[in-house]
Amino acid sequence: MSVGRLVALIVVGTVCDGAQASREVIGHSSQGRPIVVERIGDPNGPRILVVGCIHGNECAGRAITTALRSSATPADVWILPTINPDGALRGTRHNARGVDLNRNWSVRWRPAGRRWQTYYPGPRAWSEPETRLARSLITRLRPQATIWYHQHLDLVWASGPSLRAGSVYARAASISLLRRASPAGAATAWQRHLMPRAAAFVVELPAGRLDGRAITRHVRAIADVAATRAGNQHGPS
């Protein structure tokens, strides 16, 4: 499927200023639950991907993706509320097969441990349907910036070419910036290998639920990151 086909989604609503919102089921989880991507904003703006939840017990980011749906943005924003619906339902870090989805990507992947251990990366890279779906989406969209929400550290985790965008986000959201490379097998490590000039970083939210003011800060931070990527609207290499 091309980006062009992904653009031709089912229109389900209107977001502020007449901008249309759309959604599509891009596939299903290990237990058959739908994984949905939504699109808002200006298709001619910088393309931003926002992932609300990858670990099922770290889903505070979904409050930000919910608020983002009704925000006015000049960016081309793609929202993936969760790539781990099974884990989110169970309240577990892992998917339904006991795999840490943020250790199952191919860059620096290595075998370790067994199912349900905290950082178990799966029997091989890309062994899980959820990571394969995310890989396909990212490869087709080639976003200028991707923001992955985790918990519970209350900081932005970024390195290399992603530091600039990560710094912008941290400043707008009033949280700290951690300059550290991604763990082996992490989504951001693979993305930076695929698209060296794109930004892909983690936002570690604090424990618990976000209040309204915090959500507003994070939505504003996404807008600020989009503004820094406006010069790369034709997509990074």
Disulfide bonds with the S-S distance in Angstrom:
Cys53-Cys59 2.02
